[in-house]
Amino acid sequence: HSVVTLGVVQVPEGRRVFSRMTVFENLELALKNDKRVRPTLFARLGSEQSGKIDACLRLIRLKGEESRLAGLLSHGQKQWLEIGMLLMQEPQLILLDEPVAGMSDAETARTAELLNELRGKHSIVVVEHDMGFVAEIAQQGKVTVLHEGSVLAQGRMDQVQADERVIEVYLGR
């Protein structure tokens, strides 16, 4: 809780959406507001909050799916919903652990588009093994390659890809 109040949110590798709730209900539940029992029991969704949910639905490309049960979404859509739920918290920093694991190529491309749309509005740290995806989202950002818990290389994507140590460790020369 104290980390979230600082503006830091995290998407762990295992997905966490409420599958028996609708897409809209998942986003509504994630709204940044007073979560104590009394305010929650008597809460009414205002026009400003509805507008935030609607904007988020458009951003995560789930507009039109708001009444669908989250459990019926594709793997990629569930990930986008989870990212949307984090965005409802108005974070400054988003930590993503393997956000495209198990996604189709189309879902991976859409996730890259989503993260690129968030650039400049949030700081984003991504742990990912799909270097094509990393190249898509790290256009001007810094890439850090770790090996056995230590920094192996750091810099622009093209620099890291040309680094002999990275090539040796990850391509096994």
C-alpha positions in Angstrom: 0.0 0.0 0.0 2.7 2.5 0.9 4.5 1.8 -2.4 1.3 2.5 -4.4 0.7 5.8 -2.6 4.2 6.8 -3.8 2.9 6.3 -7.3 4.6 3.0 -8.1 2.6 0.1 -9.6 3.7 -3.3 -10.8 2.4 -5.9 -13.2 3.9 -9.3 -12.1 4.3 -12.1 -14.6 1.2 -13.9 -13.3 -2.0 -12.1 -14.4 -4.3 -10.6 -11.8 -7.7 -9.6 -13.1 -11.0 -10.5 -11.5 -12.3 -13.0 -14.0 -15.9 -13.1 -12.7 -16.2 -9.3 -12.9 -16.7 -7.3 -16.1 -14.0 -5.3 -17.7 -15.7 -2.1 -16.5 -16.0 -3.4 -12.9 -12.3 -4.3 -12.9 -11.4 -0.7 -13.9 -13.9 0.7 -11.5 -12.5 -1.3 -8.6 -9.1 -0.1 -9.4 -10.0 3.6 -9.4 -7.8 5.7 -7.2 -10.1 6.6 -4.3 -10.8 6.0 -0.6 -10.8 2.2 -0.2 -12.0 2.1 3.4 -15.2 0.1 4.1 -17.7 3.0 4.6 -16.7 5.1 1.6 -16.6 2.0 -0.6 -20.1 0.8 0.5 -21.7 4.1 -0.2 -19.7 5.2 -3.2 -21.4 6.4 -6.4 -19.6 6.6 -9.7 -19.4 10.3 -10.7 -19.1 11.7 -14.2 -15.4 12.4 -13.7 -14.7 8.8 -12.7 -16.8 7.4 -15.6 -14.8 9.6 -17.9 -11.5 8.3 -16.6 -12.8 4.7 -17.1 -14.0 5.5 -20.6 -10.6 7.1 -21.5 -8.8 4.1 -20.1 -11.0 1.7 -22.1 -10.1 3.5 -25.3 -6.4 3.6 -24.5 -6.2 -0.1 -23.7 -8.4 -0.9 -26.8 -11.2 -2.5 -24.8 -13.9 0.0 -25.6 -17.0 -2.0 -26.5 -15.9 -4.9 -24.2 -16.7 -3.1 -20.9 -19.7 -5.5 -20.1 -17.7 -8.6 -21.0 -16.5 -10.8 -18.1 -12.7 -10.4 -17.7 -12.3 -14.2 -17.6 -13.5 -14.4 -21.2 -10.9 -12.0 -22.6 -7.9 -13.3 -24.6 -4.6 -13.5 -22.9 -3.4 -10.2 -24.4 -6.7 -8.4 -23.5 -6.3 -9.6 -19.9 -2.8 -8.1 -19.8 -4.1 -4.8 -21.3 -6.9 -4.8 -18.7 -4.4 -5.3 -16.0 -2.3 -2.4 -17.3 -5.5 -0.3 -17.4 -6.2 -1.2 -13.8 -2.8 0.1 -12.9 -3.4 3.3 -14.9 -6.5 3.9 -12.9 -4.2 4.4 -9.9 -2.5 7.3 -11.7 1.0 6.0 -11.2 4.3 7.8 -11.8 6.3 4.5 -12.3 5.0 1.3 -13.8 7.0 -1.9 -13.4 6.2 -4.7 -15.9 7.6 -8.2 -15.6 7.5 -10.0 -19.0 4.4 -8.2 -20.2 4.3 -10.1 -23.5 5.0 -13.6 -22.3 2.6 -16.0 -24.1 1.1 -13.4 -26.4 0.5 -13.7 -30.1 2.5 -11.5 -32.5 -0.5 -9.2 -32.9 -1.0 -8.9 -29.2 2.7 -8.2 -28.7 2.6 -5.5 -31.3 -0.4 -3.9 -29.6 1.2 -4.0 -26.2 4.2 -2.2 -27.7 1.9 0.4 -29.1 0.2 0.8 -25.7 3.5 1.2 -23.9 4.7 3.7 -26.5 1.5 5.7 -26.0 2.3 5.9 -22.2 5.8 7.3 -22.9 6.2 10.7 -21.4 3.2 10.3 -19.1 4.7 7.6 -16.9 8.1 6.1 -16.2 8.1 2.5 -17.3 10.5 -0.3 -16.4 10.2 -3.5 -18.3 11.8 -6.9 -17.7 11.5 -8.8 -20.9 13.3 -11.5 -23.0 11.7 -10.8 -26.3 14.3 -8.5 -27.9 12.0 -7.5 -30.8 9.5 -6.2 -28.3 12.2 -4.4 -26.3 13.5 -2.8 -29.5 9.9 -1.5 -30.2 9.5 0.2 -26.8 13.1 1.3 -26.2 13.4 3.6 -29.2 15.1 6.4 -27.2 15.3 4.7 -23.8 18.1 2.9 -22.1 18.4 -0.9 -22.3 20.2 -2.8 -19.5 21.2 -6.4 -20.0 21.6 -8.5 -16.9 23.5 -11.8 -16.7 23.4 -13.8 -13.5 22.2 -10.8 -11.5 24.9 -8.4 -12.7 24.8 -5.6 -15.4 26.4 -7.0 -18.5 25.7 -4.0 -20.8 23.8 -0.8 -20.8 22.9 1.8 -23.5 20.8 2.3 -26.5 19.3 -0.8 -28.1 21.7 -0.8 -31.1 24.7 -0.4 -28.7 23.6 -3.3 -26.5 22.9 -5.6 -29.5 26.4 -4.9 -30.9 28.1 -5.5 -27.6 30.4 -8.6 -27.9 29.7 -9.7 -24.3 25.9 -9.7 -24.9 26.4 -11.6 -28.2 28.6 -14.2 -26.4 26.3 -14.7 -23.4 23.0 -14.8 -25.3 24.1 -16.3 -28.6 26.5 -18.7 -27.0 29.7 -18.2 -29.1 
